[in-house]
Each structure stands twice: as structure tokens, then as C-alpha cells.
Amino acid sequence: MLDTGIDIPEVVNLVFIKLVRSKTKFWQMVGRGTRLRKDLFGPGKDKAFFFILGYCQNLEFFSQNPATTDGALGESLGKRLFKTRLELISVLDRSLADAPAAAGARVVERHATYDVPSSRPLRGEVASLLHAEVAAMNLDNFVVRPKRRLVEKYAQPAAWTTLKEGSLTELAYEVAGLPSEQGLEDEEAKRFDLLMLNLQLAVLRVEPAFQRLSDQVKAIAGLLEEKASIPMVQQQLPLIQKIQSDEWWQDVTTSMLEIARKRLRALVKLIDKQKRARIYTDFVDQMGGESAVDLPGFDAPDSFERFRAKARAFLKEHEDHIAIHKLRMNKALTRSDLDEIERMLTTSGVGGAGHVKHIQKAKEESHGLGLFVRSLVGLDREAAKQAFAGFLAGKTLNANQIEFVNLIVDHLTEHGVMGASLLYESPFTDVTPRGPDALFTASQLDEVLAVLDQVRAAALAA
């Protein structure tokens, strides 16, 4: 249940009660326990470990580090609807571009006939539906926020007037599937929408799937006719009966299908669901003995965190060392400075025998030993302020802009470095929910990012 999109730092017990054979999903689920939490077990007692309790042999399976392949995850119904509507817009745009210029032009191919002029309003209606869905996406939602620039772009009506190939790709792979705050609709109605969309595509492309899809719509119409005593169904009975005739389908157009979709989509929920026999079970779980399992890629409980804590304490005691002092004061390091820091950690016992792998891990995870050490000792507050002195000079900033810069200084003082993506997370979004783009001009934001890059570069050896 907890694989992606869940961030609860307090989690210290993960219980596996379902079979998992996807390596990606397994490690995503394990990742729910790796979130750090200060003072979780009391003042000064940070979260340094978590337990995994497995009942379906997942741990034993992945402890062997097997070669696995991940199956494709099924897309949600909403995402499939979004992408299919995009596909319909693309096909309509091509048909309109290739159609004769004369007004009233008709295209006839095999069983399909559609009016080119009637395709234009259909294209506009489909685009309006997608635009409304994007416009209702909440930019403060943590799932939407990473795509906020694209969402803002396609929340503008003008963006849907012409959709080139690049725009269709962006919408299909970056925007489709993002949560929207539109009113909830019946799943049956949405499934009927998808059926009719695929049928419209089959008409436009003259696909063999037309027969199969049209038979499904006929079957739905037949089931609806059985509900003719319901006033809502009675109002649409003439259309329902026509849809069941072969004549209606001979020259069917996309516009006819769209009218049928709109009139019937709210009625399909009235069709009786197929009843399934209930099956009752009475099993008793048999609990076996427990056994510890070593997972590849995991050290003994909290060993790296212990190394980090011991390294932090050691480095705090040696802040006067020239290399550590340079890091705290945002002065550029040399290769010999980094070699000296590594030697100090190794010979002190903090990174000695048995802990060399931790130093190597620290280098890899932090993209350099200097950045790892800076994250432990932080940046001197005056040095952090001085880094932004050039940015502040000659500018008249408002209260929110000043607070935003102060938050950056606070973060650098505690953590030493920061990535640009953090500017779009709390506590920065508490000042400006839409990120720094809404607070600074493009050139000002470029200056801020340049300062962060300079601070980061100073912790890397020249």
C-alpha cells in the first residue's frame, strides 16, 4: 500500500503482508522507512533505524539479489482518458489540415463518413475538456508542483488552439495523470467516454476495431432499453433504439458518436451490475519462527548514521583546522585540502578500519567529500550572508523577498549547501506557494541560483 508518494518520517515498522516480485516496487516500499526524523525517541535520540517484518518471503527473495524485470503498471482511467482525448485532437488536426478547403466538404472511406466542418467544433469541445482539467490542477499539490510550469502553460486557453507534436508529447507524458480538483464523476460514465473516444478514433482511422467497439455500444444500448421505465432513460429511448439498428451505423460520424456519448454517459450507471457469488473462507494463519535476513545494499542497522554522527562530532571539534575552516567560511578548497580531511577521518578512528566503505559511500551520495563534510559542519552564518551580499546590493526588495533570502541563509548555515529544487519545497513555499518564480524576476532568480552554485563549487576541489 505504501510504495510511492508517501512520506511519513515517523514510520519505524514496515510490515509486508503481500507478495512482491518487482524490484523497483520492493525498494520503493522499503524506502518509506528510510526517512530521517530528529528527536523521534526523545530529545537527542534521532531515528537511526527501522524494522521490516515480512510474512510473504519477500525479504528472502530479494536477499538473493535476483535478476527481475518490472512489469508495466496499468495507467489510471483518468490518465487513459486524457491521453486518448489528446490522440483524438491529433487525428482531428491532421484530418482538418488534409481536408479540401471547400465549405461543406465530406470525406467518405469504407464504412466511415464524417463531415470536415463538424470536426472543428468536436476538436474545440475535446480541447476545452482537457483545458478545464488542467486548469483545475492545484499547484500546491506535491504531485503537481514538480510540473507546475507545464501546468501553468496549459492552464491558458490559448495553448490549446494549436497543439504541435512537442506539445502533445509534453501533455501525454508530463501532464496526463496529474490530480485535478474537478468534480468527481461516475466511473461507469468515464469508461463509456473512453469507449466512445476509441470508437471515434476507429471511425477517423477506418480501423477494424470499429466493428467490435460498435457491438459493445449496441449491447449497452440494449441493456439501457430494459430500463425504459426510468424517466431519464425514457427521454433518450429513440436514440437508444436507433443505436441498436445497423442503419444508424452505416454512415455514422464522429459528431453523431459525440452526441450519443453526451446523452447516454449519465445513464450507463443505471445498468444492473453482474452479480458474483460470494466465497467465504475460514483459514487460520500459522505463525512460524522468526529469522533475520540480510538485504544486499543495507549495512548493519544504523552503521552509516553512526559514522555520520561520529564524523560530525569529530569535525565540530576540529573546526579550527584550516581545511574545515575554509569549508565553513565558503573558501575554495584545493585537492590537498580534501586529501587532508580524508586522512583526518581515517586516522582518527571515525573512518578507520571497517569504515572506509562509509567514507566512500559519503563521497558517492554527496557527490564529493567536501560537500559531505560541509553538510555536517554547515556554513558560517556571516559567510552565508556575505555570499548573498552581491545579490542584495542595489536592490529594493519587499518583505517576502527578504524573508525568502533569509530562509536560504538559514538553510546554508545548517546544511552547508542546497539544491535549486529545495526552493520549491517547504519552508520556502510557505512564503510563496508557487515558488520563487512568483517572487523574483527571471534575472533575479538566475542570480540566486548562481550564488547557490558558487557556494557549492567552493566545497569542491579546484
TAMOUR-V708200 format. One record per backbone hydrogen bond with DSSP energy under -1.0 kcal/mol. CO is the residue of the C=O (numbers start at 1). NH is the residue of the N-H. E is the energy in kcal/mol with one decimal. If there is no record, write none. Layout:
# TAMOUR-V708200
CO|NH|E  CO|NH|E
This chain:
# TAMOUR-V708200
8|11|-2.1  12|51|-3.2  14|53|-3.5  16|55|-2.2  22|26|-2.7  23|27|-2.4  24|28|-1.9  25|29|-2.3  26|30|-2.4  27|31|-1.9  29|32|-1.2  30|33|-2.0  37|47|-3.0  42|45|-2.4  45|41|-2.6  51|14|-2.8  53|16|-2.8  57|61|-1.9  58|62|-2.6  59|63|-1.7  62|65|-1.4  76|80|-2.3  77|81|-2.4  78|82|-2.2  79|83|-2.5  80|84|-2.3  81|85|-2.3  82|86|-2.0  83|87|-2.2  84|88|-2.2  85|89|-2.3  86|90|-2.4  87|91|-2.3  88|92|-2.8  89|93|-2.7  90|94|-1.9  91|95|-2.5  92|96|-2.6  93|97|-2.0  94|98|-2.0  102|105|-1.3  105|116|-1.6  107|114|-1.8  109|112|-2.6  112|109|-2.8  114|107|-1.8  116|119|-1.0  118|122|-1.2  119|123|-2.6  120|124|-2.2  121|125|-2.4  122|126|-2.5  123|127|-2.3  124|128|-2.1  125|129|-2.0  126|130|-2.0  127|131|-2.7  128|132|-2.4  129|133|-1.7  130|134|-2.3  131|135|-2.8  132|136|-1.2  134|137|-1.9  136|181|-2.2  138|141|-1.7  141|145|-2.9  144|147|-2.1  145|148|-1.9  147|151|-2.5  148|152|-2.8  149|153|-1.9  150|154|-2.5  156|159|-1.4  157|160|-1.7  158|161|-1.3  164|168|-2.3  165|169|-2.1  166|170|-2.3  167|171|-2.5  168|172|-2.3  169|173|-2.4  170|174|-2.2  170|175|-1.1  171|176|-2.7  175|178|-2.1  186|190|-1.9  187|191|-2.4  188|192|-2.0  189|193|-2.2  190|194|-2.2  191|195|-2.1  192|196|-2.5  193|197|-2.4  194|198|-2.3  195|199|-1.8  196|200|-2.4  197|201|-2.2  198|202|-2.1  199|203|-2.0  200|204|-2.3  201|205|-2.5  202|207|-2.1  207|210|-1.6  208|211|-1.2  209|213|-2.6  210|214|-2.7  211|215|-2.0  212|216|-1.5  213|217|-1.8  214|218|-2.4  215|219|-2.2  216|220|-2.0  217|221|-2.5  218|222|-2.3  219|223|-1.9  220|224|-2.1  221|225|-2.0  224|227|-1.9  225|228|-1.4  227|230|-2.2  230|234|-2.6  231|235|-2.0  234|237|-1.1  236|240|-2.5  237|241|-2.5  238|242|-2.0  239|243|-2.5  242|245|-2.0  252|113|-1.2  253|257|-2.1  254|258|-2.0  255|259|-2.2  256|260|-2.2  257|261|-2.5  258|262|-2.3  259|263|-2.1  260|264|-2.1  261|265|-2.0  264|267|-1.8  264|268|-1.2  267|270|-2.4  268|271|-1.4  295|298|-1.9  300|303|-2.2  302|306|-2.3  303|307|-2.2  304|308|-2.7  305|309|-2.5  306|310|-2.7  307|311|-2.7  308|312|-2.5  309|313|-2.2  310|314|-2.4  311|315|-2.7  312|316|-2.3  313|317|-1.5  318|321|-1.6  321|325|-3.3  322|326|-2.0  323|327|-1.8  324|328|-2.3  325|329|-2.1  326|331|-3.0  327|330|-1.0  328|380|-3.0  333|462|-1.6  334|338|-1.7  335|339|-2.3  336|340|-2.1  337|341|-2.1  338|342|-2.4  339|343|-2.2  340|344|-2.4  341|345|-2.2  342|346|-2.2  343|347|-2.8  344|348|-1.5  345|351|-3.5  352|355|-2.6  355|359|-1.5  356|360|-2.3  357|361|-2.5  358|362|-2.6  359|363|-2.2  360|364|-2.2  361|365|-2.9  362|366|-1.9  363|368|-2.4  368|372|-1.7  369|373|-2.8  370|374|-2.4  371|375|-1.9  373|377|-2.4  374|378|-2.5  380|384|-2.4  381|385|-2.4  382|386|-2.4  383|387|-1.7  386|389|-1.2  388|392|-2.2  389|393|-1.7  392|395|-1.9  398|402|-2.3  399|403|-2.4  400|404|-2.2  401|405|-2.2  402|406|-2.4  403|407|-2.0  404|408|-1.6  405|409|-2.3  406|410|-2.5  407|411|-2.3  408|412|-2.7  409|413|-2.4  410|414|-1.7  411|415|-3.4  412|416|-1.9  419|422|-1.1  420|423|-1.5  421|424|-1.7  422|425|-1.8  425|428|-1.1  425|429|-1.3  428|431|-1.1  428|432|-1.8  432|435|-2.5  435|438|-1.5  436|439|-1.5  436|440|-2.7  441|445|-2.6  442|446|-2.0  443|447|-1.7  444|448|-2.1  445|449|-2.5  446|450|-2.1  447|451|-2.1  448|452|-2.1  449|453|-2.2  450|454|-2.2  451|455|-2.4  452|456|-2.1  453|457|-2.8  454|458|-1.6  456|459|-1.4  457|460|-1.5  458|333|-1.2
